[in-house]
Amino acid sequence: MLKYAAIAVLSLSMTACANLSAQNLFSHYSAANEQAYQAMQQGHYQQALAALPDAPAGDILDGMERGRVGFVAGAYPLSFSSLQHADNAVKAQQQAAEYQVSEGLNQAGSLLTNDNMITYKPADYELGFLHLYLALNYIQQRDLEGALVEVRRANQVQMAARKERQAALEKAEQTAQSNGLSQNLGAVLARYPQVGDMLGNVQNGYLFYLSGLLYEANGDLNNAYIDYTRALAVAPNNRYVAQSVLRLATRLDMVDDLPSLKARYGRYQPLPRGQGRVVVLDEQGVVMALDGWRLPLWLPSSQGYGAMYNLALPYYPQTALPAYSSLRLGNQALAEQPLANINGMAQYSLHEALPTLVVRQMLRAVAKNEVRRASAQQGDDLGNALANIFNTLTEQPDTRSWQTLPAAVGLAQQDVAAGQYTLDWNGHQVAVPVKSGRTTLVWVSRQGSALTGWSVLLGDN
């Protein structure tokens, strides 16, 4: 018993002490974050901020979570510094020459424990939102140039992350083939809970539209048109995005695009004299949190010994988005159109990562079974039992993800006479100044019965 306990402790000590904790060994991120997640769902922003665990997944995820919760809680300096901290941690992770060496040790440690030992790397859609919320912080500070820098970076990091993810997928497929796991991989994936596969789950219409809005406010109509058209490709039925595309296609005299745009969406209607445009970005709900999905796997041996293992994989349980009543601008209800489905983005990102996750799980089951067999072969029944217990307790799903993002984002737009307005919902109000020929951006976030938000005047139309 002592011998095998010592081997386990020594192995863990040599692998990745930076990621070694009781939380990572015997539990998972969603369990640690449950209190903050529930408070966020109910719209108790200050409670959610206070309940966030202390960096159970490292500086990147901790910074992103605090940045998002701080933003909806109105703690803008905290939000900005937290997101910057996460951004710096991402850059350090990408640039550190020793990263591959240390990560090799983490990978080795995960073979005896679980995927939580591996250094957390944000998904590409999460990297996009990291820069999107930095951009929103800059907009709230009335710093248009800073916001434009962040939306440019968002597109760049997403493209780089997508290439890296594709390389990881190809490597997983090669590993499965070389270890004779290809057939098992297909069987597991066939039984996995369903995920989505639409364009809106791959591209971020929220980011594209905000980017177009900022470029237009800065007078860069060509780049604004490019990003508006990207947003329209993601949300082709969103009439407000279509109006933005039509507006710039008309101003830029896009003779190749205008006929098809007019045929589908009609003619562009210019802003009437004396009126201003109000654009509302409405974040709703909280993105689904990952849970654990277990698949029993029996590994026998020629000596008659065997053990039951559980492949502990993360998955998104299907949950319905709460229905929210209409926002009101003055006395008029706003008709929203869907702009982004963050639940779908999260699901699809997991779907793309599944082959890599499943291959690691299978290799881990084989490695753990070898440790157990070593005890059984020497007639060490107690060691065999302890190995089984250790294997069961440490097989935890990797549920690390940015869990305080909204579930969906809607877009509303209204042209109104210049003046002072309020945006109202459920007893909450946001002041909305409107000037002739100008665009007023209103950002709001709704969770539970709570609404938080602000408005800012952008450039001329």
Disulfide bonds with the S-S distance in Angstrom:
none
